[in-house]
Amino acid sequence: MSLYFAVFTENDEELNGFQVGTYHDYGKFIETVKENIESNFCSVLINHHDSDGCWSAQECKVLIKELSHIKNELAKLPPNRIDYDWAKQNAYELGDSLNSSLQNVDGEPMANALLSLCELAVKNNAKLYFQ
């Protein structure tokens, strides 16, 4: 089953979103974060259930700090090939760091893509949804 992250207004207007891959793919991202980042620097991210739900604009403010830290720390680490489910159908390029190895279906680093959605959610006082 695939996972999609999106920011919606109170009027159910989608502002932006991206396809993560499968729930299993998202789990690989979270596990890699847990293995490489101290949990006190990413508690909102790693403690959210990965099925249907959302982060509020307030939680996204915290996530912006967490994801900025995660992105910067993972960028210091060497790349690692991730065995994504989506990579069986789409091209996957390793990247030059662990941050760039952790990608969504579009090949964008997951931390960067999620950070952009959090910034959009805060700017619009909207929620970031898991779907």
Contacts in CASP RR format, 6 or more apart in sequence:
PFRMAT RR
TARGET T0000
AUTHOR 0000-0000-0000
METHOD contacts of the structure
MODEL  1
MSLYFAVFTENDEELNGFQVGTYHDYGKFIETVKENIESNFCSVLINHHD
SDGCWSAQECKVLIKELSHIKNELAKLPPNRIDYDWAKQNAYELGDSLNS
SLQNVDGEPMANALLSLCELAVKNNAKLYFQ
1 22 0 8 1.000
1 23 0 8 1.000
2 19 0 8 1.000
2 20 0 8 1.000
2 21 0 8 1.000
2 22 0 8 1.000
2 23 0 8 1.000
3 19 0 8 1.000
3 20 0 8 1.000
3 21 0 8 1.000
3 22 0 8 1.000
3 23 0 8 1.000
3 25 0 8 1.000
3 26 0 8 1.000
3 50 0 8 1.000
3 130 0 8 1.000
3 131 0 8 1.000
4 17 0 8 1.000
4 18 0 8 1.000
4 19 0 8 1.000
4 20 0 8 1.000
4 130 0 8 1.000
4 131 0 8 1.000
5 17 0 8 1.000
5 18 0 8 1.000
5 20 0 8 1.000
5 113 0 8 1.000
5 114 0 8 1.000
5 117 0 8 1.000
5 128 0 8 1.000
5 129 0 8 1.000
5 130 0 8 1.000
5 131 0 8 1.000
6 14 0 8 1.000
6 15 0 8 1.000
6 16 0 8 1.000
6 17 0 8 1.000
6 18 0 8 1.000
6 117 0 8 1.000
6 128 0 8 1.000
6 129 0 8 1.000
6 131 0 8 1.000
7 14 0 8 1.000
7 15 0 8 1.000
7 16 0 8 1.000
7 17 0 8 1.000
7 117 0 8 1.000
7 120 0 8 1.000
7 121 0 8 1.000
7 124 0 8 1.000
7 126 0 8 1.000
7 127 0 8 1.000
7 128 0 8 1.000
7 129 0 8 1.000
8 14 0 8 1.000
8 15 0 8 1.000
8 126 0 8 1.000
8 127 0 8 1.000
8 129 0 8 1.000
9 15 0 8 1.000
9 124 0 8 1.000
9 126 0 8 1.000
10 126 0 8 1.000
15 120 0 8 1.000
15 124 0 8 1.000
15 126 0 8 1.000
16 116 0 8 1.000
16 117 0 8 1.000
16 120 0 8 1.000
17 117 0 8 1.000
18 104 0 8 1.000
18 105 0 8 1.000
18 106 0 8 1.000
18 108 0 8 1.000
18 113 0 8 1.000
18 117 0 8 1.000
19 86 0 8 1.000
19 104 0 8 1.000
19 105 0 8 1.000
19 106 0 8 1.000
20 26 0 8 1.000
20 29 0 8 1.000
20 104 0 8 1.000
20 105 0 8 1.000
20 110 0 8 1.000
21 84 0 8 1.000
21 85 0 8 1.000
21 86 0 8 1.000
21 104 0 8 1.000
21 105 0 8 1.000
22 85 0 8 1.000
22 86 0 8 1.000
23 50 0 8 1.000
23 51 0 8 1.000
24 85 0 8 1.000
25 84 0 8 1.000
25 85 0 8 1.000
25 86 0 8 1.000
26 50 0 8 1.000
27 50 0 8 1.000
28 82 0 8 1.000
28 83 0 8 1.000
28 84 0 8 1.000
28 102 0 8 1.000
29 102 0 8 1.000
29 110 0 8 1.000
30 45 0 8 1.000
30 46 0 8 1.000
30 50 0 8 1.000
32 74 0 8 1.000
32 80 0 8 1.000
32 82 0 8 1.000
32 98 0 8 1.000
32 102 0 8 1.000
33 42 0 8 1.000
33 45 0 8 1.000
33 46 0 8 1.000
33 70 0 8 1.000
33 74 0 8 1.000
34 42 0 8 1.000
34 46 0 8 1.000
36 73 0 8 1.000
36 74 0 8 1.000
36 77 0 8 1.000
36 98 0 8 1.000
37 69 0 8 1.000
37 70 0 8 1.000
37 73 0 8 1.000
37 74 0 8 1.000
39 46 0 8 1.000
41 66 0 8 1.000
41 69 0 8 1.000
41 70 0 8 1.000
41 73 0 8 1.000
42 66 0 8 1.000
42 69 0 8 1.000
42 70 0 8 1.000
43 66 0 8 1.000
44 55 0 8 1.000
44 59 0 8 1.000
44 62 0 8 1.000
44 63 0 8 1.000
44 66 0 8 1.000
45 63 0 8 1.000
45 66 0 8 1.000
45 67 0 8 1.000
45 70 0 8 1.000
48 55 0 8 1.000
50 130 0 8 1.000
51 130 0 8 1.000
52 129 0 8 1.000
52 130 0 8 1.000
52 131 0 8 1.000
53 129 0 8 1.000
53 130 0 8 1.000
54 127 0 8 1.000
54 128 0 8 1.000
54 129 0 8 1.000
54 130 0 8 1.000
55 63 0 8 1.000
55 118 0 8 1.000
55 121 0 8 1.000
55 127 0 8 1.000
55 128 0 8 1.000
56 127 0 8 1.000
57 121 0 8 1.000
57 122 0 8 1.000
57 124 0 8 1.000
57 125 0 8 1.000
57 126 0 8 1.000
57 127 0 8 1.000
60 117 0 8 1.000
60 118 0 8 1.000
60 119 0 8 1.000
60 121 0 8 1.000
60 122 0 8 1.000
60 128 0 8 1.000
61 118 0 8 1.000
61 122 0 8 1.000
63 114 0 8 1.000
63 115 0 8 1.000
63 118 0 8 1.000
63 128 0 8 1.000
64 115 0 8 1.000
64 118 0 8 1.000
64 119 0 8 1.000
64 122 0 8 1.000
67 111 0 8 1.000
67 114 0 8 1.000
67 115 0 8 1.000
67 118 0 8 1.000
68 115 0 8 1.000
70 99 0 8 1.000
70 111 0 8 1.000
71 99 0 8 1.000
71 109 0 8 1.000
71 111 0 8 1.000
71 112 0 8 1.000
71 115 0 8 1.000
74 97 0 8 1.000
74 98 0 8 1.000
74 99 0 8 1.000
74 102 0 8 1.000
74 111 0 8 1.000
75 97 0 8 1.000
75 98 0 8 1.000
75 99 0 8 1.000
75 100 0 8 1.000
76 97 0 8 1.000
77 97 0 8 1.000
77 98 0 8 1.000
77 99 0 8 1.000
78 97 0 8 1.000
78 98 0 8 1.000
79 94 0 8 1.000
79 95 0 8 1.000
79 96 0 8 1.000
79 97 0 8 1.000
79 98 0 8 1.000
79 100 0 8 1.000
79 101 0 8 1.000
80 94 0 8 1.000
80 98 0 8 1.000
80 101 0 8 1.000
81 92 0 8 1.000
81 94 0 8 1.000
81 101 0 8 1.000
82 92 0 8 1.000
82 101 0 8 1.000
82 102 0 8 1.000
82 103 0 8 1.000
84 92 0 8 1.000
84 103 0 8 1.000
86 105 0 8 1.000
90 105 0 8 1.000
92 103 0 8 1.000
92 107 0 8 1.000
93 107 0 8 1.000
94 100 0 8 1.000
94 101 0 8 1.000
95 101 0 8 1.000
99 109 0 8 1.000
99 111 0 8 1.000
99 112 0 8 1.000
100 109 0 8 1.000
102 109 0 8 1.000
102 110 0 8 1.000
102 111 0 8 1.000
103 109 0 8 1.000
103 110 0 8 1.000
104 110 0 8 1.000
104 113 0 8 1.000
106 113 0 8 1.000
117 128 0 8 1.000
118 128 0 8 1.000
120 126 0 8 1.000
121 127 0 8 1.000
121 128 0 8 1.000
END
